[in-house]
């Protein structure tokens, strides 16, 4: 029965590898564009005396660093689970996103501070018209990166790439703000360039906060959204033999997620059939619920959230020793027998299987059952007894 697990493992590993390769490609393209754009923005901003353009250039430089983080995270997140990381390396993405959020917040603080200093300076220089051309180029470049990255994010189902795409879109908007600020300063409203720099800084701070908070939520094991959790429950309830689902817990690690769930089955089901149901639950959730790549299934013979717990009851050796002692005291222990123990509702029910050759009649069986039950009644954990022949 191991084949489905190996198959799933191979598919998941292949998906991770392809996803990592594609993510690194997006990060590389984005990095090249941001390198060229930040150099042009900072250089022209300094030459043309535009604080807003310099701020946008610093913003693009931070984007370059974020692209490096994305590339690094994608390279490590694609690796298969190992002894040190049994759940995979998906949280490299999360850690990179958190780092990016912190970095952007610090950059935003510097941009706003510089903009305020320039706004309070009465001798503000007027930016050159060449700054307008670079601002327009920044809008076009960032908007192009947004569409390129968001397409890859949807295809790869990558929250990190989606975050980076919206980062590019916000950069495009910030470049629009820069264009307005530079344009206003060129026609005589010199304060607009400094004001645009401050607005860009605030926008960068907002992006940094959003990215950091999202990553922090993931690091503290925030669950999947309700829609995905309900879909997982629906999938499980559609499996033959499943009576109910409870204690379904999920947690994200990068673009992937893990789940563990308690599944209730018939109380006297065989171990092998219960195990088979657990395999079906695992396989179908991985197949049908987006993001979930690892499932731990706990098979329950009853709803252990509402019924008395069986935790602490004696295991077979101790229980059978106690039963043997009680039955021998009344000289009622059958010679050939097999005992099946059922741990239910805080008690142990005993199913005693006797040799078919030992069957006499129903009255004799009823008398034996009564004797055995009365002998075991002093055992606090003893529930019911049933005799069958076979």
C-alpha positions in Angstrom: 0.0 0.0 0.0 3.0 2.3 0.0 2.8 3.1 -3.7 0.4 6.1 -3.4 2.7 7.7 -0.9 5.7 7.4 -3.1 3.8 8.6 -6.0 2.5 11.7 -4.1 6.1 12.3 -2.9 7.5 12.3 -6.4 4.8 14.6 -7.7 5.2 17.1 -4.8 9.0 17.0 -5.2 8.7 17.6 -9.0 6.2 20.5 -8.3 8.6 22.1 -5.8 11.6 21.8 -8.3 9.6 23.3 -11.2 8.2 26.0 -9.0 11.6 26.9 -7.6 13.1 27.1 -11.1 10.3 29.3 -12.4 10.4 31.6 -9.3 14.2 32.1 -9.6 13.7 33.1 -13.3 11.1 35.7 -12.3 13.4 37.0 -9.6 16.3 37.3 -12.0 14.3 39.2 -14.7 12.9 41.5 -12.0 16.4 42.0 -10.5 17.9 43.1 -13.8 15.1 45.6 -14.5 15.4 47.0 -10.9 19.1 47.3 -11.1 19.0 49.3 -14.3 16.0 51.4 -13.1 17.4 52.2 -9.7 20.7 53.3 -11.2 19.0 55.6 -13.7 16.6 57.0 -11.1 19.2 57.8 -8.5 21.7 59.2 -11.0 19.2 61.4 -12.8 17.6 62.4 -9.5 20.9 63.6 -8.1 21.8 65.4 -11.3 18.3 66.9 -11.8 17.9 67.8 -8.1 14.8 65.6 -7.6 14.3 64.2 -4.1 11.2 62.3 -5.3 13.2 60.6 -8.1 16.0 59.7 -5.7 13.5 58.3 -3.2 12.0 56.2 -6.1 15.5 55.1 -7.0 16.2 53.9 -3.4 12.8 52.2 -3.5 13.9 50.4 -6.7 17.2 49.5 -5.1 15.3 47.9 -2.2 13.3 46.0 -4.8 16.6 44.7 -6.1 17.5 43.3 -2.7 14.0 41.8 -2.4 14.5 40.1 -5.7 17.7 38.6 -4.3 15.8 37.4 -1.2 13.1 35.9 -3.5 15.8 34.1 -5.5 17.5 32.8 -2.4 14.2 31.7 -0.8 13.0 30.0 -4.0 16.3 28.0 -4.2 16.0 26.7 -0.7 12.2 26.3 -0.6 12.4 23.9 -3.6 14.6 21.4 -1.7 13.0 18.2 -0.6 12.4 17.5 3.2 15.4 16.3 5.1 16.2 15.2 8.7 16.6 18.8 9.8 13.5 20.1 7.9 11.1 17.1 7.9 8.2 19.4 6.7 10.2 20.8 3.8 11.9 24.2 3.4 8.8 26.2 2.5 9.2 28.6 5.4 12.4 30.0 3.8 9.9 31.9 1.7 8.1 33.1 4.8 11.4 34.2 6.4 12.4 36.0 3.3 9.0 37.8 3.1 9.4 38.9 6.8 12.9 40.2 6.1 11.6 42.1 3.1 8.9 43.7 5.2 11.4 44.8 7.8 13.8 46.1 5.1 11.0 48.1 3.4 9.9 49.7 6.7 13.5 50.9 7.4 13.8 52.2 3.9 10.5 54.0 4.2 11.6 55.7 7.4 14.7 57.1 5.7 12.7 58.3 2.7 10.1 60.1 4.8 12.8 61.7 6.9 14.7 63.0 3.9 11.5 64.3 2.3 10.6 66.2 5.5 14.0 67.8 5.6 13.7 68.9 2.0 10.1 70.1 2.5 11.3 72.4 5.4 14.2 73.7 3.3 13.2 77.1 1.8 15.9 76.9 -0.8 14.6 73.8 -2.6 16.2 73.4 -6.0 13.9 72.9 -9.1 14.2 69.5 -10.7 15.3 69.3 -14.3 12.9 68.1 -17.0 14.9 65.0 -17.7 13.6 63.7 -14.4 10.1 63.6 -16.0 11.3 61.1 -18.6 12.9 58.8 -16.1 9.7 58.9 -13.9 7.7 57.8 -17.0 10.2 55.1 -17.7 9.8 53.9 -14.1 6.0 53.7 -14.4 6.3 51.6 -17.6 9.0 49.3 -16.2 7.2 48.7 -12.9 3.8 48.1 -14.4 5.4 45.6 -16.8 7.1 43.8 -13.9 3.8 43.6 -12.1 2.0 41.8 -15.0 4.9 39.5 -15.6 5.2 38.5 -11.9 1.5 38.2 -11.1 1.1 35.8 -14.0 3.9 33.7 -12.6 2.4 33.9 -9.1 -1.0 32.6 -10.3 0.6 29.8 -12.3 2.9 28.7 -9.4 0.4 29.5 -6.6 3.2 31.4 -4.8 2.2 33.9 -2.1 5.7 35.2 -2.1 5.6 36.0 -5.8 2.1 37.5 -5.4 3.5 39.8 -2.7 6.4 40.7 -4.9 4.0 41.4 -7.8 1.9 43.8 -5.8 5.1 45.3 -4.6 5.8 46.1 -8.3 2.3 47.5 -8.7 2.8 49.8 -5.7 6.1 50.9 -7.2 4.3 51.8 -10.4 1.8 53.9 -8.3 4.7 55.5 -6.4 6.3 56.4 -9.8 3.0 58.1 -10.8 3.3 60.1 -7.5 6.9 61.0 -8.4 5.8 62.1 -11.9 3.2 64.4 -10.5 5.6 65.7 -7.9 8.4 66.3 -10.4 5.9 67.8 -12.9 4.5 70.2 -10.2 8.0 71.2 -9.2 9.1 71.9 -12.8 6.2 74.3 -13.4 7.0 76.2 -10.2 5.5 74.4 -7.2 8.9 73.3 -5.8 7.4 71.8 -2.6 5.6 69.1 -4.6 8.8 67.2 -5.3 9.6 66.9 -1.6 5.9 66.1 -0.9 6.0 63.3 -3.5 9.1 61.8 -1.8 7.2 61.7 1.6 4.2 60.1 -0.1 6.4 57.5 -1.7 8.0 56.8 1.7 4.6 56.3 3.4 3.6 53.9 0.6 6.8 51.9 1.1 6.0 51.7 4.8 2.5 50.4 4.1 3.9 47.7 1.9 6.6 46.7 4.4 3.9 46.4 7.2 1.6 44.3 5.1 4.4 41.9 4.0 5.8 41.6 7.5 2.4 41.0 9.2 1.5 38.4 6.7 4.8 36.5 7.1 4.6 36.8 10.9 1.1 35.4 10.9 2.4 32.4 9.0 5.3 31.9 11.3 2.9 31.6 14.3 1.1 28.8 12.4 -2.0 30.7 11.1 -4.5 28.3 9.6 -5.6 28.1 6.0 -8.7 30.3 5.2 -12.2 28.9 6.0 -12.9 28.1 2.4 -10.0 25.7 2.1 -10.7 24.1 5.5 -14.3 23.5 4.6 -13.2 22.0 1.3 -10.9 19.6 3.2 -13.9 18.6 5.4 -16.1 18.0 2.4 -13.5 15.8 0.7 -13.0 13.7 3.9 -16.8 13.3 4.4 -17.0 11.9 0.9 -14.8 8.9 1.7 -16.5 5.6 2.3 -16.3 4.6 6.0 -15.9 8.1 7.4 -18.6 8.9 10.0 -17.4 12.4 11.1 -14.5 14.8 11.0 -13.2 16.8 14.0 -10.1 18.6 15.2 -9.0 19.5 11.7 -6.0 21.7 12.0 -3.9 23.3 9.3 -0.8 25.5 9.1 1.1 27.2 6.3 4.8 26.9 5.6 5.5 29.0 2.5 3.3 28.1 -0.5 2.5 24.7 1.0 0.4 23.7 4.0 0.2 20.8 6.4 -3.0 19.3 8.0 -3.8 16.9 10.8 -7.3 15.6 11.4 -9.3 13.2 13.5 -11.6 10.9 11.5 -14.3 8.9 13.2 -15.0 5.4 11.8 -17.1 2.4 13.0 -16.0 1.5 16.6 -15.2 -2.1 15.9 -13.6 -1.7 12.5 -10.4 -3.8 11.9 -7.1 -2.1 12.2 -6.2 -2.7 8.6 -9.5 -1.2 7.3 -9.1 1.9 9.5 -5.6 2.3 8.1 -6.9 2.0 4.6 -9.4 4.8 5.3 -6.6 7.0 6.7 -4.6 6.4 3.4 -7.7 7.4 1.4 -8.1 10.6 3.5 -4.5 11.5 3.0 -4.4 10.9 -0.7 -7.6 12.7 -1.5 -6.8 15.8 0.5 -3.4 16.2 -1.2 -5.1 15.6 -4.6 -8.1 17.9 -4.2 -7.2 20.7 -1.7 -4.9 23.4 -3.0 -1.7 24.0 -1.0 -1.9 21.0 1.3 1.0 18.6 0.7 1.2 16.8 4.0 -1.6 15.2 6.1 -1.6 13.3 9.4 -4.7 11.3 10.0 -5.8 10.1 13.4 -8.5 7.3 13.2 -11.1 7.5 16.1 -13.6 4.8 16.9 -15.8 7.5 18.5 -16.0 11.2 18.9 -13.3 11.8 21.5 -14.3 15.4 21.9 -17.7 14.6 23.5 -17.3 11.2 25.1 -15.2 10.2 28.2 -11.5 9.7 27.3 -9.8 6.3 27.2 -6.5 7.9 28.0 -4.8 6.1 31.0 -6.7 2.8 30.6 -4.5 -0.3 30.9 -3.1 -1.8 27.7 -3.7 -5.4 26.7 -1.1 -7.2 28.9 -2.2 -5.5 32.1 -5.9 -5.7 31.2 -5.8 -9.4 30.3 -3.8 -10.2 33.5 -6.5 -8.6 35.6 -9.3 -10.4 33.7 -7.5 -13.8 34.0 -7.1 -13.3 37.7 -10.8 -12.4 38.1 -12.1 -15.3 36.0 -9.8 -17.8 37.6 -11.1 -16.8 41.0 -14.6 -18.1 40.0 -13.1 -20.9 37.9 -14.9 -19.7 34.8 -12.0 -18.9 32.4 -12.6 -20.7 29.0 -9.7 -22.9 27.9 -9.4 -21.8 24.3 -10.2 -18.2 23.5 -9.2 -15.0 21.7 -9.9 -11.7 23.4 -10.5 -8.5 21.4 -10.4 -5.3 23.4 -12.4 -2.2 22.3 -11.6 1.0 24.1 -14.8 3.0 24.0 -16.4 5.8 26.1 -13.8 5.6 28.8 -14.2 1.8 29.3 -12.8 -1.4 27.8 -15.4 -3.7 26.1 -14.2 -7.3 25.7 -15.2 -9.5 22.8 -14.4 -13.1 23.7 -14.0 -15.4 20.7 -14.5 -19.1 21.7 -13.9 -22.3 19.7 -17.0 -23.3 17.7 -16.6 -26.8 19.1 -17.1 -25.5 22.7 -20.6 -24.3 21.9 -23.4 -26.2 23.8 -26.5 -24.0 23.6 -27.7 -20.4 24.1 -28.5 -20.9 27.7 -25.1 -22.2 28.6 -23.5 -19.3 26.7 -25.7 -16.8 28.6 -24.8 -18.3 32.0 -21.0 -18.2 31.1 -21.3 -14.6 30.0 -23.1 -13.6 33.2 -20.5 -15.3 35.4 -17.6 -13.7 33.5 -19.2 -10.2 33.7 -19.9 -10.5 37.4 -16.3 -11.7 38.1 -14.9 -8.7 36.2 -17.3 -6.1 37.6 -14.8 -5.0 40.3 -12.4 -3.7 37.6 -13.1 0.0 37.3 -12.2 0.1 33.6 -14.3 -2.9 32.6 -17.3 -2.1 30.3 -19.2 -4.9 28.6 -18.5 -8.5 27.5 -19.7 -10.2 24.4 -19.1 -13.9 23.5 -18.9 -15.1 20.0 -18.0 -18.5 18.5 -15.7 -19.1 15.5 
